[in-house]
C-alpha cells in the first residue's frame, strides 16, 4: 500500500528521522546518519512542495497538512544546517591544534 504525500504528514512529533538514529555507543556511523538526515530532508521538502501545489490548485481539502509539511521541512532543514555548521566548526578547531 503506497502512502501519498497527504497521508505521510500525520502528527507533529518531530522530523520523522528519530526512529532510525543509532545510539552513539552502538558503533553508529556519523556519515551514514548525516546522509540519512539529508535524504529525509529531501523527502520532506518534496512532500511539502507537492502539498503546496495541491493547496494552490485547490486539490487539497485540509490546508493544515500543507502547513505541517512546510514547517516540518523548515525545522529539519534548520537542524541539518546547524549540525553541518557545528561539524565544520569542529573540523576547523581540530585543524588549528598544534601537533
N, C-alpha and C positions, 0 to 999 in steps of 0.2 A: 504494500500500500504506500503510495507516494504522498509525501507531505508537502503541500504547497506553501507559498510564502505567507499566506494569511494564517494558516494553522501553525506555522513554526514560531509565531510571535504569541506565545501564551505566557502570561505572568511577567513579573519584573524581578526575578530572583537572581539577577546577575548577568554576566555576559554569555553564559552557556558553555564556557570553556573550563569551568572549575572541575567538572567531573573527570576530565581526562588528565589533569595535572598529577604528577608523581611527587611524593614526598622527597625532600632533599636527601634523606639518608637511604633511599631506595635505589640509588645509582641512576637517577634520572638525568637525562642529557639536556643541558640548558639550551643547546642549539635546537634540539628537536622540539622542546617546549615552546621556544620562541617562534619556530616555523609553524607549529600548530596554532599559536595565537594569531599569527599573521593570516594564515589560511582561514581561521574562524572570522577574523575581521573582514576579510574579503567577502565571505559568505553573508555576514550581517549587513554589509554595505549593499550587496546585491539585492538582498531581501528588502531592505529599506527603499532602494530605488524602485523596485517592482511595485511595492505598495504605494509609493508616492505617485507613480504613473497611474496606477489604478484609481487613486483618490482624485487626481486631477481630471481623469477622463470620466469620472462618475461611476466606475465599476466597483467601487468599494462601499459597502454599507456601513461599516464601523470605522470611523476616522481614527479612533483611539489605537487601533492596531498599527496604523501607519505612524502615528506619533510615538508609540512604544518602540517600534523598529528603528526609527530615526534616532531616538535617544539612546537606545542600546548600542547602535553603531557608533555614535558620537563618543559615548563613555568608553567603549572598548578601544576606539582609536586613541583617545587621550591616555589610556592606560598603556597601550603598546608604545606610544611615543615617549612616555615617561620612563618606561623600562629601557628603551633604547638609549635615551639620554643618560640615564644612570650608568648603563654599560659603557658608553663612550667616555663618561667622566672617570669611571674606574680604570679603563684602559689608559687614559691619559695620565692618571695618577701613577699607575704602575710604570709607565714609560719614563716618568720624571724621577723615579727612585734610582739611587746610585748603587752600583753593584759592589 
